[in-house]
Amino acid sequence: MRKLFIPSKENGYKPILLRKVALAVYTIILLFVNSFGGLLGIPEAMASSITSSNIIQLTNQERTAVGLNVLSTNAKLTAAAQAKANNMLEVQYWDHFGPNGETPWMFISNAGYSYVYAGENLAKGFRTAEGVHEAWMASPTHKENIMSGNYKDIGVAVVEGTLLGKETILVVQMFGNLTSQTFKPIPTVAPSTEIPAKPIVPEKGEIKSIKITNPKTGDLTNDANINVKGSTENVSGNYTVEILNNQEVVGKSPATSDTWEFEKGSDWPEGEQSIQAQIEGENIKSDMVTFTIDSTPPIILQPTIKVVKSENSFDFTVNVPDDAVEIKLVTGEMTFSLEITDQETVTFNILKEDIGDRSVLMASDKAGNITELDVSEYFLEEEEEGVKSTSSFILGLKNIFGTTDGISLSIISFVFVLLSIQVFVSWRKGKLGKNIGDLFTIGAWWLIILVGVFKGFGGLVN
């Protein structure tokens, strides 16, 4: 084993796994996996850092930076985005408008969202949410959607599949507004550096009152990073606001005017919060404000899913999560709402002809948290059971070997470790000069492969 990895006298200070034959083998593996990995069931796209939540978070960060309203996650827009992504994979097109007359507005309306304003952004082939967002912000039309004051709601779907012969990741971002109310950025005025600041002169008097304006009592939110905002009356000079949660001080916020804002700097805990604001050093407190943080999506228990097949339809049954207020089945381009009753389970009958290639069960709660579960396998015909078994085998291969990007990164990381060991040992043995030619060749090969792998970390927006 030592001969394989470690430079030594026995292998002529050239590890077997760093010789030209080994490099040739690595190159062949990389070419084969990246060119024909799909035949082995190994997807080109690796386990991506793109999720609906981090796309929405980046969007809202961009909006709040210029004083725009925060977009709320909407289950119907999320279902519309999922249906659009499914439709692009089923019909095999990459556009806002499909070859059969599909439009973004069709998916939004079919999901039950009666919009006044609506918009859509598309992306494919990216590996990170930041890459998607940066590409959208670099495009004037996509940036216009992200920064539009016409929108109040957002829904995002991230779907992996084969599009136009290539395994890729699709991102669909839907915007909407059910009302005609629009928003404008709140301008921020930078302090002037030309006029010297006036010295603060302490004034006599006292702060008469303080109150919390956001959140409000009874609010339910899935934003665990919510800021506390408030105001004071009859205030002058500098003062500090203390925020108490269940009678314990959780933070302070300095203020110089009659409005203030407290950024907690970390997530609020799940559950009910009872907060007050008080002026530090003064016996002046606000009324108690009680609100609830719920950032946990409903849990769909997969073992409770049962599908009974008849000649022309499926009877789909699933246990209703305790906190779910809405359950939808998105299959292909169609969206079906499952009626929630007082029963523990919900049953839904769907025609076989309405089943698309990809089916996703979605559940949302009062706070707007959404969970998604791929249920495509439950609608496979009996004659496709062999295909299902094959798919399970391929899935096993994916779990063992990872994705093409995972394999590529593993190989270049492995070679980098071997190369580092070779350089270190050669230096310690005083043979660095003798092996410099081989080390340069291996290093150049490694750098070329590294650039080739990371060159594919881009994507397209539409």
N, C-alpha and C positions, 0 to 999 in steps of 0.2 A: 504493500500500500504506500509506503514511503516513497518508492520510486515514481509513483503516479503523481504525487502532489508536491513533494519537497525536493528542491535541488540538493544533490549529494554527490559524493564521489562515485557511488554505484551507478548513477544515471548520467554521469558526465556533467553534473550541475545543469541539466536540462530536464525538468519534469516531463514524463511521458505525455501528460495531459496538456502540455504547452508546446509540443512539437508540431511541425507543419502538418503531419497527418491528422493530428487532433484538431487543429484549426480548420482543416478541410472538412472534417466530419461536422464540426459546429456549423460551418457555413452551409453545408448540405441540409442539415436539420432545420436551420433558420429559413432557407429558401423553400423547403418542402412544406413546413408548417405554415408559413405566411402565404404561400401560393396555393396549397391544396388542403389547408387545415379544415375547410368546410366539409370535405369529403369524410373526414374523421369525426365530424360533429364538434369540432373545436371552433368556437366563434372568433371572429377577428377582434371584436370589441371586448376589452377586458372589463372586469367588474368596475364599473365607472363610479366616480365620485359625484355624478350628476343625480340629484334627486329633486323631486318636486319642491320640497321644503327649502333646499338651499338656492334653487332658482328664484323662488318667491322672496327669500330673504335678501338676496342681492338686488332684486328689483326694488324692494321697499327701502333698502339702504340708499339707493341712488335717488329715490324720490324724496326721502326725508332730508337728504343733504341740501336740497334746494327749497325745502319748505312745503313740498307737496304732501297730500294726504296719503296715508298708508292703505294699501289695497288689502281687502279681506279675502281669505281663501273661501271660494264658493264651490259647494259640492256639485252643483249643476254645470258650472263651467269646467270643473275638473272632469266630469263625465263627458262633456262635449269634446274636450281635448283628447281624452282617451279614445273616443269614437273616431275622431279625425285621424289619429295615429294608426288605429286599426285599419281604417279604410285605405290609407296610403299603402300599407303593407299588403292588403288583400288585392287592391286594384293595381298596385305597382305604379305609383306616380309620385312625383316630388314637386308639389306646387300648392298654392292656396286654393286653386280651382281644379277639380278632378276631370277626367275625360268623359265622365257620364253626367256632367252638370253639377257635381258636388261643389258646394260653396262653404266657407266658414260659417256663414249665418245659418245654413241648413242644420249643421251639427249643434250649434248653440240653441236654436229653436227646438230641435228634436229632444234636447235634454231638458226642456221645460223652462228655459231662461228667456223671459220676454223682455228683451233688451231695448233700451233707447239708444245707447251707444255700445259698440262692440268692435273688437279688433283681434288680430292674430299674428303671432310671430312663430316661425319655424326654424329649426336647426337640425343638422345631422352630422355624424362623424366626429363629434367632439368627445373628449375623454373627461373633461372637468367642467363643473358648473361655471367656474370663473372664465374659462375659454369661451363658452356659449355667450355669457353675458357681455364680455368684452367685444365679441364680434357683433352682437346686436347693437351695442352702444357706438360702435364704429360705423354703423350703417344708419344714415339719416332717417329712413322710413321706419326701421325697427326701433330706433331711439325715440322717435316721435310717439310710438305706442307706449313704450315704457315710461316716458315722461309726460304723457297726456293728462291734463286735468279733467278729462271727460269720464274717467273710469273710477269705479269704487271697488270692483271685485276682480278676482283673478283665479284662474284654474290652470294647472300645468300637468302634463302627462309626459313621462319618460318611458319609452318602449324600445326594446331591443328586438331586432328581426332582420330578415333579408329583404333589402330594397334594391330593385334593379340589378339583381345578381350579386349584391355585396352585403355582407353582414355588417350592420351599423346600429347606431343608437339614434333614435328620433326624439326630438324634444318639441312639443307643441305647447305654446303659451297663449291662452285665451284671456282677453280682457272684456269687461262689461260694466254696464250701469243700468239699473232698472228704472232710474228716474232721470229727469232733465237737469238735476243739480250738477253743477260742475265746480271745479276747484282751481284756484290760482296759487302759484308759489308765493310763499311769504318771504319778501326780500330781507336779506340780512345786510346791515350797514356796518362796514368795518370802521373801527375807531380811527379818527384822523390823527396823523402823526405830525401835522403842520402846526396845530394849535396846542400849546401845552395844556395838560389836564389841570383843572382847577383843584386845589387842595381840598380834601374832604374836611368840612367844618362840622363837628358834632353839633347836633341840634337837640334842644330839650324837648321832651315829650315821650310818649310811650306808644307802643304798637297796640292798637285796640283789638284787632282780631286777625285771625288767620284761618284759611279754609283750603280744603283740597278740592280742586275742580276736575281732576282726572286721576284715577278712575272714579266712578260713581258707585254708590251703594247699590248692590244687586248686579253689578256688571259680571259677566262671565266671559273670559278671554282665554285663548290658547297661546298668547304671547307671554312667555315666562320672563321676558326682558322688559316688560312694560315700565315706562317712566311715570313717576308721580309728579303731577303738576298742581300748582296752587297759586293763591294770591293772598295779599295782606292789605289791611286798611290802616291809614294813619301811620305809615312807616317812613322813617328817614334814616339816611346814613347806611352803613354796612351792618348786616346782621346774618345770622346763620340759622337755617331751618333744620331741625332734627326730625327724622322720620322714625316713628315707633311702630313695630309690628307685634301685636299681642303684648303690649306694654314694654317691649325691649327695644332700645335704640338700634336700628339696623344701618343707619347712615346719616350723613349730614350734607347740606347743600348751602354754600354761601350765596348771598343775594344782595343786590344793591338797589332794587326797585320794588314795585308792588306786585311783581310776579316772580315765580321761582319754579325750578324744575329739578327733580332728584333722579339721577341715574344710579341704580343700585350697583351696577358693575358685575352682577352675577344673577343667575336665574332665581326668581321667586320660587319657593317650594310649592309643590302641588297642593291643591285644596284651598280652603277658605282662608283669607287673609283679613285681619282686622287692624287697620292702620290709623294713625293720627299724626298730625304735624304740630310741632311746637317750636317756639322761638327759644333758642339756646340762652339760658340764663334768665329767662322770663317765665312767669307762671301763666302763659297764654297758649292754649291748645285749641286745635280744631275739633270739630265733631268727628266721631268715629265713622270711618268708611269701611264697609265690609264688601269685599269682592272675591271672586273665585278664579283660581288658575287651574285650567284643565288643558294640558298639552299632550295628553295620552290619547291616541286614537282608539276607537272601538276595536275589540279583538274578535275576529271571526274564527271560531273553532272549526278547523278543517274536518275533523272526524265527524262533525254533525251534518256535513253535507251529504245528501243522498239524491241520486238521480234515477228515476224510473223511466225506462224507454218504452214507448208504445210505437205503433206503426208510423204515425206521422208527427209525433211530438215527444217532448220530454217533460216530466214533472220534477221540478227542481225544489228541494226542501233544504232549509238551513236554519239552525238556531239563531235567534235574534240576539245580538249583543245587548247587554243590559242598558247601555248608555246610547244605543243607536237611535236616531230619530229619522233616518232616511237610508234605505238600501236600494241600490241600483245594480242592474246587470247590463254591462256594456259588451255587446257582442257584434263584431264587425263595425258597421257604421250606425247600428241601432242601439238605442238606450231604452231599457224597460225599468219602470219603478215597481218595486215589490212592496205591496201594501202591508204595513206593520199594524198588527192588531194586539189584543191583550194576550194572545196565545204565545207560548214559548217559541214556537217555530213559525216560519213563513213559507208558504208553498206557492210556486209559480209555474204555470204551464206555458211552454214556448214551442212553437212549431219548428220542426227540423229545418225547414227552408229559411227560417230567420236566423239560424246559427251561423256566425261568421267564423273565420279561421282562428280568431283569438277572442276569448271571452274573459272578462274581468268582473269580479264581484266587488262592489264598493259600498262601504258603510261610513256614515258621517254622524257626528254627535252635535249637541247644541253649541259647543264651542267652535265648531268648524273644523275639527280634526277629521281626517279622512284616512281610512285604511283600504288597501287594494289587495286582492287575491286573485291570481290567475286560475281560472277554473275550466280552461279549454279542454283538459283531458277528460272531464266528466261527460262531454258531449261527443266523444269518439264513438263511431258506429262499431258494432261487434266485429264486423269483418276487418276493422282496423286495429284489433287487439294486437296483432303481430307487429304492426307499426308502433303501437304503444310500447310493446316490450323492447323493440329496437331503440325507441327513443329513450327508455330507461337506461339501456346499456350505454348509449351515447352520453347521457347525462352523467353516468358514472365515470366515463372517460374524461369529461370536462372537470369533474371534481378532482380526479387524480392528477391530470396534466395541466389544468387551468386553461387559459385562453392563449391565443397566439401572442398577444402582447405580454402575457405573463411568462410564457415560455421564452420569448425573446429577451425580456428583462432578466430572467433567471440565468440564461446562458452568459450574457454580457457581465452580470454581477459575479458569476462563478469565475469567469476568465480574469476579471479584475482582481479578485482575491488571489488567484494563482500568480498573476503578474506581480502583485505587491509582495508576495512571499519570495518570488524569484529575485526581485530587486534587492530586498532586504538581506537575503542569504548571500547573494553575490557580493553585496557591499561588505558584509561581515567577513566573508572569506577572502576579500581582496581580489575578486574575479569580476568586478563590475565592468572594467575596461575590456576584458576578454569577451564578455557576453553582450556588450553594448549593441552590436549589430542585430543579434537575435531579439533582444529586448525592444529595440526600435521597431523591428518588423511586427512583433506581436502587438506593441502599443499602437502602431498605425492601423493594423487590422481592427483592433478593439475600438479605436476612435471612429473609424469608418462605419462599423456596425452600429455603434451607439448613435451616431448622427442619423443613420438610416432608420433606426427604430423610432427615434423621437420626431423624425420628420413627419410621421403619420399622425402626430397628435394634434392635427388641425381639423377643421370641419367646414361645413357650408351652412349659410343662413338663407332663409327665404321668407 
